[in-house]
Amino acid sequence: MLNSLSGRFLILTVIFVMIAEVLIFVPSVARFREDYLLARLERAQIASLALLADEMISADLEEELLANAGVYNVVLRRNEVRQLVLSSPIPAPIHASYDLRDAGPVVLIRDAMRQLVDAEPRVIRVIGTPLRDAGLLIEVAMPTGPLRAAMLDYGLRILLLSAVISGVTAALLFFAVQRILVKPIRGVVGYMVRYAEAPEDARRIIEPSAGITEIREAETALRTLQTQLTGALRQKERLAALGGAVAHVSHDLRNILTSTQLFTDRLGTSEDPTVRRLAPKLVRSVQRAMNLCEATLAFGRAEEPPPALTRVRVAEIVEDVVEGERLAAGAAEISFSEDVPAGLVIRADPEQLFRVLTNLMRNARQAIEATGEPGEICIAAREEEQAWHIDVSDTGPGLPEKAREHLFTPFQGTVRKGGSGLGLAISAELVRGHGGTLELTRSCAEGSTFRITLPKGSGSSFGAAA
């Protein structure tokens, strides 16, 4: 109960109401004390008028008048003459004097609080202005015991009333919070629990219905989150199914490539110069295809295997990639350029780096071919103190905004008809496996640039030359 939202709100409401009542209590008690003292002055003035009307009154009557007024003596000042009108023995010396003629709120509150905490019976002098201009001032000496008792009685009644008010207010607010806040929040929690039981079921996605703006915004945000999560789960299921299918295809393709590799080995014995020059490249291509099949099978079992880091001469990898893409371009008017230092050696997995560069180069070539215009693709590499950078640039049409938003997301980052959107997603994963990043640094009407950044790390110290 106390740990619930409504329970804590109830406690806070009671506390705040009591604080407000205390702030009211203090000036109320001060005002009660002022009225009490003014009433004693008024009674004393009335008693003194009886004496002024008949100067010959008995001692018993004078004592009765003072008892009714609740004072020990009465002093009137009329026509600049101070006159002791009524008097009786005072049991103790005057402890303090209070002038009510010009006392401000702060003074009245201070005196009232002092009166409450001082339980010792004392005699005080009170000075005020007579009613109906019956003189310049009136003074009385009176005991503090009855005054403090009256103040305590009044204060207890105020506190009791405050407790009742705070209780009723807290109860009303408690039920209001239960109705307005707690019930809608419990509804949202219920939607979350039901959705968690079967997040792939779109029927369990919350429909915003709250009338309170803040809770409705929370429901809308939850609906967006649930919709995205359900879509992601469905995509994950499709990817899992696709991974299984690809694994089967890769298994059979690996067997076919094994036979192909045997045939390509025979090409090395040919006397034809062109065949002898191209045979090693064909062998390497077949070997890379077999390695890719092996990696795909491993990916189908778990995830992309970690890179086998070794010393790699970048120029050799780039040469193979460029030559393959140049052959694929055929009659298309696409030129290829390289800006890679001949002796640049980096720490990477050569097969995975080849796959990344091939994906980037292929995407660039296909983007230029789609325009039907001549274009150029440039691959450049450089070394810095902390990392190596490889840039793949093209003069294609650039990437649209929609493609840039989901650039490295499977099945969403493609703009080519029939494309799967897997190339950049796989490339980004391979680069992350090296501890690096793959990012789009430029995309406009003049072309695009992708940058591969591979950190050197503390465990490598390769120089620029082999």
C-alpha positions in Angstrom: 0.0 0.0 0.0 2.7 2.5 1.0 4.9 1.6 -1.9 2.1 2.2 -4.4 1.6 5.5 -6.3 -1.8 6.1 -4.7 -0.5 5.3 -1.2 2.4 7.6 -1.4 0.2 10.3 -2.9 -2.2 9.9 0.1 0.7 10.3 2.6 2.0 13.4 0.7 -1.4 14.9 0.6 -1.9 14.5 4.4 1.5 16.0 5.0 1.0 19.0 2.7 -2.5 19.7 4.1 -1.1 19.6 7.6 1.7 21.9 6.7 -0.9 24.3 5.2 -3.0 24.1 8.4 0.0 24.8 10.6 0.7 27.9 8.5 -2.9 28.9 9.2 -2.7 27.8 12.8 0.1 30.2 13.9 -1.6 33.5 12.8 -5.0 32.1 14.0 -3.7 31.6 17.5 -2.0 35.1 17.4 -5.3 36.6 16.3 -7.2 34.7 19.1 -4.8 36.0 21.7 -5.3 39.6 20.4 -9.1 39.2 20.5 -8.9 37.7 24.0 -6.8 40.7 25.3 -9.0 43.2 23.6 -12.1 41.6 25.2 -10.4 41.9 28.6 -9.7 45.6 28.0 -13.3 46.1 26.9 -14.6 44.4 30.1 -12.2 46.5 32.2 -13.5 49.7 30.6 -17.1 48.7 31.3 -16.2 48.0 34.9 -14.5 51.3 35.2 -17.5 53.2 33.8 -19.6 51.7 36.7 -17.2 53.2 39.1 -17.1 56.6 37.3 -20.9 56.7 37.4 -21.0 56.1 41.2 -17.8 56.9 42.9 -19.0 55.4 46.2 -19.0 51.6 45.6 -18.2 48.9 48.1 -15.0 46.9 48.1 -17.0 43.8 47.4 -18.6 45.3 44.3 -15.1 46.5 43.1 -13.7 43.1 43.5 -16.7 41.6 41.6 -16.2 44.0 38.8 -12.5 43.1 38.5 -13.3 39.4 38.6 -15.8 39.7 35.9 -13.3 41.6 33.8 -10.6 39.0 34.6 -8.0 41.6 35.6 -6.3 42.8 38.7 -6.5 46.6 38.2 -7.7 49.2 35.6 -5.9 52.4 34.8 -7.5 55.0 32.6 -5.7 58.0 31.1 -8.2 60.9 30.4 -7.2 64.5 29.7 -3.5 63.6 30.2 -4.3 62.4 33.7 -3.5 58.8 34.6 -6.1 57.5 37.0 -6.2 54.1 38.8 -9.8 53.4 38.6 -10.1 49.8 40.0 -7.5 47.9 41.8 -6.9 44.8 43.8 -3.8 43.0 45.2 -1.4 41.7 42.5 0.0 38.3 43.4 3.3 38.8 41.5 5.4 41.5 39.9 4.5 42.5 36.3 6.4 40.1 34.0 5.9 41.9 30.7 3.9 44.7 29.0 2.1 44.4 25.7 0.9 47.5 23.8 -1.9 46.5 21.4 -2.2 50.0 19.9 0.5 49.6 17.2 1.4 45.9 17.4 2.1 44.4 13.9 1.5 40.8 12.8 5.0 39.7 13.4 5.0 41.1 17.0 1.6 39.5 17.7 2.7 36.1 16.4 6.0 36.3 18.3 4.2 37.2 21.6 1.6 34.5 21.0 4.2 31.7 20.5 6.1 32.8 23.6 2.8 32.7 25.5 2.1 29.1 24.4 5.5 27.8 25.4 5.7 29.6 28.7 3.7 27.5 31.2 4.7 29.5 34.3 1.8 31.6 35.8 2.7 35.3 35.4 1.2 38.7 35.6 1.3 40.9 32.5 0.3 44.5 31.7 -1.9 45.1 28.6 -2.2 48.5 27.1 -4.9 49.5 24.5 -7.2 52.2 23.3 -10.5 52.7 25.1 -13.7 52.2 23.1 -15.7 55.1 21.8 -13.0 57.6 22.6 -13.6 57.1 26.3 -10.0 58.2 27.1 -6.4 58.3 25.7 -5.5 54.7 26.8 -6.5 52.0 29.1 -4.1 49.7 31.0 -4.9 46.5 32.9 -2.9 43.9 34.8 -4.0 40.4 34.3 -2.9 36.8 34.9 -1.5 34.7 32.0 -2.9 31.3 33.2 -6.5 31.7 31.8 -5.1 33.3 28.7 -2.8 30.3 28.0 -5.5 27.8 28.8 -7.9 29.5 26.3 -5.2 29.6 23.7 -4.4 25.9 24.1 -8.1 25.0 23.9 -8.5 27.0 20.7 -5.3 25.5 19.2 -6.4 22.0 19.9 -9.8 22.7 18.2 -8.0 24.1 15.2 -5.6 21.1 15.0 -8.6 18.7 15.3 -10.4 20.5 12.5 -7.2 20.5 10.4 -6.9 16.7 10.9 -10.5 16.2 9.8 -10.0 18.5 6.8 -6.7 16.8 5.8 -8.3 13.3 6.1 -11.3 14.2 4.0 -9.1 15.9 1.4 -6.6 13.1 1.3 -9.4 10.5 0.9 -11.0 12.5 -2.0 -7.6 12.9 -3.7 -6.8 9.2 -3.2 -10.0 8.1 -5.0 -9.4 10.8 -7.7 -5.8 9.6 -8.3 -7.0 6.0 -8.4 -9.6 6.9 -11.0 -7.5 9.4 -13.1 -4.0 8.1 -12.9 -3.6 4.7 -11.3 -6.3 2.9 -13.3 -4.9 4.1 -16.7 -1.4 3.2 -15.7 -2.4 -0.3 -14.6 -4.1 -0.6 -18.0 -0.8 0.3 -19.8 1.0 -2.2 -17.6 -1.5 -4.8 -18.5 -1.0 -4.2 -22.2 2.8 -4.6 -21.6 2.4 -7.9 -19.8 0.1 -9.3 -22.4 2.4 -8.2 -25.2 5.4 -9.7 -23.5 3.7 -13.1 -23.5 3.5 -13.1 -27.3 5.4 -10.1 -28.9 5.0 -11.6 -32.4 1.2 -11.3 -32.2 0.3 -7.9 -33.6 -3.2 -8.1 -32.0 -1.6 -7.5 -28.6 -0.2 -4.1 -29.6 -1.7 -1.3 -27.5 -4.3 1.0 -28.9 -3.9 4.5 -27.4 -7.2 5.4 -25.6 -6.4 7.4 -22.5 -8.0 10.8 -22.1 -5.0 12.3 -20.2 -2.5 13.8 -22.5 0.7 12.5 -20.8 -0.7 8.9 -20.5 -1.8 9.0 -24.1 1.7 10.1 -25.1 3.1 7.1 -23.2 0.6 4.8 -24.9 1.6 6.2 -28.3 5.3 5.7 -27.5 4.6 2.2 -26.3 2.7 1.4 -29.5 5.6 2.6 -31.6 8.0 0.5 -29.6 5.8 -2.6 -29.8 5.3 -2.1 -33.6 9.0 -1.8 -34.2 9.8 -4.8 -32.0 7.1 -7.0 -33.7 8.5 -6.0 -37.1 12.1 -6.8 -35.9 11.0 -10.2 -34.6 9.3 -11.0 -37.9 12.4 -9.9 -39.8 14.5 -12.1 -37.5 12.3 -15.1 -38.3 12.7 -14.4 -42.0 16.4 -14.0 -41.6 16.6 -17.3 -39.7 14.6 -19.1 -42.5 16.8 -17.4 -45.1 19.9 -18.4 -43.2 18.8 -22.0 -43.2 18.1 -22.0 -46.9 21.4 -20.3 -47.7 23.2 -22.8 -45.6 21.7 -25.6 -47.7 22.6 -23.9 -50.9 26.1 -23.1 -49.7 26.6 -26.8 -48.8 25.7 -28.0 -52.3 27.6 -25.1 -54.0 30.7 -26.0 -52.0 30.6 -29.5 -53.5 30.2 -28.1 -57.0 33.1 -25.7 -56.5 35.3 -28.6 -55.3 34.8 -30.2 -58.6 35.4 -26.9 -60.4 38.6 -26.4 -58.5 39.9 -29.7 -59.8 39.2 -28.6 -63.4 40.8 -25.2 -62.9 44.0 -26.8 -61.6 44.3 -28.5 -65.0 44.2 -25.1 -66.7 47.6 -24.3 -65.2 49.2 -26.9 -67.6 47.8 -25.1 -70.7 50.3 -23.7 -73.2 48.1 -20.8 -74.1 49.7 -17.6 -72.6 46.3 -16.0 -71.9 45.1 -19.1 -70.1 48.3 -19.4 -68.1 47.9 -15.7 -67.1 44.3 -15.9 -66.1 44.4 -19.4 -64.5 45.9 -18.3 -61.1 43.2 -15.6 -60.8 40.5 -18.1 -61.6 41.9 -20.5 -59.0 41.9 -17.7 -56.4 38.3 -16.8 -57.3 37.2 -20.4 -56.9 39.0 -20.7 -53.6 37.4 -17.5 -52.4 34.0 -18.9 -53.4 34.7 -22.0 -51.4 35.8 -20.0 -48.4 32.6 -17.9 -48.7 30.5 -21.1 -48.7 32.4 -22.3 -45.6 31.8 -18.9 -43.9 28.1 -19.0 -44.8 27.7 -22.4 -43.3 29.4 -21.1 -40.1 27.1 -18.1 -40.1 24.1 -20.3 -40.4 25.2 -22.2 -37.3 26.0 -19.1 -35.2 27.4 -15.9 -36.7 30.2 -14.5 -38.9 33.4 -16.2 -37.8 36.0 -13.9 -36.2 38.6 -12.6 -38.5 42.0 -14.4 -38.9 44.2 -11.3 -38.5 47.4 -11.4 -40.4 49.7 -9.0 -42.3 48.0 -8.0 -45.5 49.4 -6.0 -48.4 46.5 -3.8 -49.4 47.6 -3.3 -53.0 47.3 -7.0 -53.8 43.8 -7.2 -52.5 42.7 -4.1 -54.3 44.2 -5.3 -57.5 42.2 -8.5 -57.4 39.0 -6.6 -56.6 39.5 -4.0 -59.3 40.3 -6.5 -62.0 37.2 -8.6 -61.1 35.0 -5.5 -61.3 36.6 -4.3 -64.5 35.7 -7.7 -66.1 32.1 -7.4 -64.7 31.7 -3.9 -66.1 32.2 -5.2 -69.6 31.3 -2.6 -72.2 30.1 -0.1 -69.6 32.1 3.2 -69.7 33.4 2.9 -66.1 37.0 3.7 -65.3 38.8 2.3 -62.2 41.6 4.1 -60.4 43.8 3.1 -57.4 45.6 5.3 -54.9 47.1 2.7 -52.7 50.8 2.8 -51.6 52.6 -0.2 -52.9 54.1 -1.1 -49.6 51.1 -0.4 -47.3 50.6 -3.4 -45.0 47.7 -3.6 -42.6 46.5 -6.1 -40.0 43.3 -7.7 -41.3 41.7 -10.9 -42.5 42.5 -11.0 -46.3 39.4 -13.0 -47.3 37.0 -10.8 -45.2 38.7 -7.6 -46.5 38.3 -8.9 -50.1 34.6 -9.4 -49.5 34.1 -6.0 -48.0 35.9 -4.2 -50.9 34.1 -6.3 -53.4 30.7 -5.4 -52.0 31.5 -1.7 -52.0 33.0 -1.8 -55.5 30.1 -3.8 -56.9 27.6 -1.4 -55.4 29.4 1.6 -56.9 29.6 -0.1 -60.3 25.9 -1.0 -60.3 25.0 2.5 -59.3 26.9 4.0 -62.2 25.5 1.4 -64.7 22.0 2.3 -63.6 22.5 5.9 -64.8 23.6 4.8 -68.3 26.3 7.5 -68.1 30.1 7.1 -67.9 31.6 7.1 -64.4 34.6 6.5 -62.3 35.4 4.4 -59.2 38.4 5.2 -57.1 39.8 3.2 -54.2 42.3 4.9 -52.0 44.2 3.8 -48.8 46.3 5.7 -46.3 47.9 5.1 -42.9 47.6 7.3 -39.8 49.1 7.1 -36.4 46.1 5.2 -34.8 44.4 3.6 -37.8 44.3 2.7 -41.5 41.7 4.2 -43.8 40.4 2.7 -47.1 38.0 4.9 -49.2 35.8 3.7 -52.0 34.5 6.6 -54.1 32.3 6.8 -57.2 30.7 9.4 -59.4 27.3 7.8 -59.3 24.0 9.5 -58.4 24.4 9.2 -54.7 22.1 7.5 -52.2 18.5 8.7 -51.5 17.6 9.8 -48.0 15.5 6.7 -47.3 18.4 4.4 -48.2 20.8 6.4 -45.9 18.4 6.0 -42.9 18.7 2.1 -43.0 22.0 1.8 -44.8 23.4 -1.1 -42.9 20.1 -2.8 -42.0 19.5 -6.1 -43.9 16.8 -6.0 -46.6 16.3 -2.2 -46.0 19.5 -0.5 -47.2 19.1 -1.3 -50.9 17.9 1.1 -53.7 18.5 -1.3 -56.6 15.6 -3.2 -57.9 16.0 -6.9 -57.0 18.7 -6.1 -54.4 18.6 -7.8 -51.0 20.3 -5.1 -49.0 22.6 -7.7 -47.4 25.9 -6.5 -48.9 26.4 -3.5 -46.8 25.0 -5.2 -43.7 27.5 -8.1 -44.1 30.3 -5.7 -44.8 29.6 -3.6 -41.8 29.6 -6.7 -39.6 32.9 -7.9 -41.0 34.5 -4.5 -40.4 33.1 -4.5 -36.8 34.7 -7.9 -36.3 38.1 -6.1 -37.0 37.2 -3.5 -34.3 36.7 -0.9 -37.1 33.9 1.0 -38.7 32.3 1.3 -42.0 30.6 4.6 -42.7 29.2 6.7 -45.5 31.2 9.9 -45.5 29.7 11.5 -48.7 26.6 11.1 -50.7 25.4 13.7 -53.1 24.6 14.2 -56.8 28.3 14.0 -57.6 28.7 10.6 -56.0 29.3 8.7 -52.8 32.2 7.7 -50.6 32.4 4.8 -48.1 35.2 4.7 -45.6 36.7 1.7 -43.9 38.6 2.5 -40.7 40.6 -0.2 -39.1 42.3 0.6 -35.8 45.9 -0.4 -35.3 45.4 -1.4 -31.7 48.0 -2.0 -29.0 49.0 -5.5 -30.3 50.3 -4.5 -33.8 53.0 -2.3 -35.1 53.1 -2.7 -38.8 54.9 -0.1 -40.8 54.2 1.3 -44.2 56.7 -0.9 -45.9 57.0 -4.7 -46.0 
